[in-house]
Amino acid sequence: MKFDGHLIFLILVFAAVFTAGQAVIGLVSVATQKRKVNKRLKVADKIDGVSALVMELRKQRGLNADGERGERLRWLSNLIVASGLPYNPKKWAVYSVLAGLVGGMGAFVATKNPLLFPVGLLLVGVGGPIFYLKHSVKKRAKALGFQLPQALEIIVRSLEAGHPVPTAINLVGREMVDPIGSEFGMAADEIAYGATMEQAIARMAERCQHPDVDLFAATVRLQERTGGNLTGLLKLNASTVRERHKMRLKIQAASSEGRASAMILTSAPFVAIGFIVISSPHFYGDVIHEPVVKWGLTGLGIWMFIGNMVMRRMIDLRL
């Protein structure tokens, strides 16, 4: 049996390149994982003292020195805290103004109407940051729901190994990435600062604004007031949170067809109008100024909005 030396050489080259690629991917993955140290640990490396660390972490989350939200614009304070984004009012104001100016100029250039400049300014400068905050809150809540069972299992194993509860909570803050790592790390810092475990977990639940974290806080509060086996309660809590997460995924899968239909039905008219405007600009351009056409398009827009609200109610399933 003869072997082709050239073919064997190519196979060896392929194996070497494949191995080198796997090594590079592994190194990049490890480096990325190491960079994913939670924000609380990065702040702790730069600040000495528990008191200064607690104050700095609260400041970055948009909380006051007592760990409470601002009373003005409570809904906005809730969004800022729940988003987990570093809160810097001056930087946020500059970004909002720049985004608003870009939106206003875009509206003016697109329509040649100076009256739409303030409309674009407000929509992008005010609505844009609020939309981004809501998106960040939703994304962070999803990550919290996925990470919480793992965090509870780490606490359970630590308690079974004989560690005290604050040490177990601090272990989660050191070993897990954001967002759960920073939240438990802040709770551990507040316990070291003088708060009770019940107070620290309650503040964590207020920051997260997540039903699963509220359930964990209720479990801790129940155990603190009535006693009992905390390890067993946390095991049950982790199992419950995991099952609720599975149920949310099942609900999302069950409503995926309805959401896809809603997206198609909503986008189809705009896509059709776009093709018509591009291929035959005068099809609507010659009659767009007629009152009947204006009122007809307005009525269609209102009817589409109502239809979207109905479809949203049909697919908005919550646990």
C-alpha positions, 0 to 999 in steps of 0.5 A: 500500500503506497502513501502519497507524501504530498497528501500526508504533508497537507493533512499534517499542515491542516492538523497543525493549523487546526490545533493552532486555531484551537489554541488561539481560541482557547487562549482568547476564551480564557483571557475573555473569561478573566476580563469578565471579573465583575465590576465590584471587584474592579472597584475594590482593587482601586479603593481601600476600606469597606466604608469607601467601597460601599459608598463608591458602589452605591454612587455608581448605581445611582443610590445615595449614601444610605443605599436609597434611590432618589425621590424625584423621578422615581421611575427613572431612578428605578430604571437607572438602578436596575440597569446596573450601568455606571451612573455618571450624570454629567457624562449621561447628560452630554451623551443625551444632548449629542444624541438629541442634536444628531436626531434633530439634524437627521429629522431636519435633513430628511424632511427639510422642515425646521419644525421637526428639529425639536421633535427629533431632538426630544425623541432621540435625546430623551426617548433614546436613553430611556429605551436604552435603559429599558433594554439594559434592564431587560437584558440584565434581568434575563441574566440574573434569572439564569445566574441566580440558581448557580449562585444559590448552589454555590452558597449551599455548597459553601454552607455544607462545607462549614462556612458562615453565611457572609463568607458564602455570600462573599464567595459568590461575589468573588467567583461569579461574573456580572450581574449576579457577582456584583450584586452579591458582592455589594451584599457582602460588603454591606454585611461587613459594613454593619448591615444584617444579612436580611437588610443586605439581601433586601437591598439587593432585591430592591436594586435588582427588581427581579421576582426570583431575587425577591423570592430569595430575599423572602426566604432569607427573611423567613429564616432570619425571623423563624429559624430553620435549616437555611441550607435546605431552604436555599436548595428548595429556592434554587430548584424553584428558581430553576423551574421558573426559568424553564417555564419562562423559556417554555412560554417564550417558545409557545409565543414565538409564532405569535411574535413572528406573525406580529413582526411580519404583519407590522413590517409588511406595509412599510416594506411594501410602501418602501418598494413602491416609493423606490420603484415608482416615486410618483405612485403616491407622490402625485396624490399625497397632498390630497386630503382624502389620502392624508385622512386615509393614511392616518386612519390606516396608521391608527388601525395598525396601532390598535392591531399591534396593541391587540397582538401584543396583548395576545402574546404577552404571557408572563409568569 
